[in-house]
Amino acid sequence: MAGGESLDIARNLDRYYREHEKFYARRPLQEAAVLEQTSAALRALAEHWSTAKPDPAPAANAFAGAEDLNDERATELAGIVFTDGGQEPADITRIKNELKMAAEDNQRGGAWLAAAMDASWATAEALLGHPELADVLSERHRIIVNDWHAAALATLTGRSLERAAAILNQIDFSARSLRDDLDGSRISATLLHAACDLIDHAADLAAQSGVLIDDNQRCWRRFRQRVDELPGAAPQP
């Protein structure tokens, strides 16, 4: 690759992917906050079901709130309400669908970012032929390594959420089944705790990814300043 061409590519990546990263620095942190709230709602149910006694005489109205199954924290955080004669609450179904979609998005995004960093690592080798960039070579390569790490974290976030959704699918959330479980093994509470543990871990992984991308901003700033100082370079907007 010609020297001028490699610098043009470097300038292009600096201009577009730095802004791209600013978005993806915020997105994992936002996702982590949403996941923590979802986990808190499900955890409230798990804690409640660990000690609750099944109602021996549920209300005749099938749409009445189930005193033995509901927890006000879960309702406040995620809108979850169990009714006396109801099947799986709509908000439980929504949560499972959202976890599946988040799992797919993270795994797809992680795979794309990993492939992009494979290409970036190869492209960055051409910068070794520019001694005038020697003092910022480490910054450019650190950006790529951080993004590689973030790609792996996104993939692991997705896998954790995928398994959490699969665990939730093992629970029969109908009122009748849950009451039978409260009167028996209470396996639903145990499974909910397991799903919450994985969701919490996914949130931690997402937050770590955001920190890595934030770290890149200093590296981008130094690299951009150095490239703009090269003879013939037009300052990037």
PEUR-V146419 format. One record per run of one state. SS is the DSSP state (alpha for helix, beta for strand, coil for the rest). FROM is the first residue (numbers start at 1). TO is the last residue. If there is no record, write none. Layout:
# PEUR-V146419
ss:SS from:FROM to:TO
ss:SS from:FROM to:TO
This chain:
# PEUR-V146419
ss:coil from:1 to:2
ss:alpha from:3 to:49
ss:coil from:50 to:64
ss:beta from:65 to:65
ss:coil from:66 to:71
ss:alpha from:72 to:78
ss:coil from:79 to:82
ss:beta from:83 to:83
ss:coil from:84 to:89
ss:alpha from:90 to:129
ss:coil from:130 to:130
ss:alpha from:131 to:168
ss:coil from:169 to:174
ss:alpha from:175 to:182
ss:coil from:183 to:186
ss:alpha from:187 to:228
ss:coil from:229 to:237
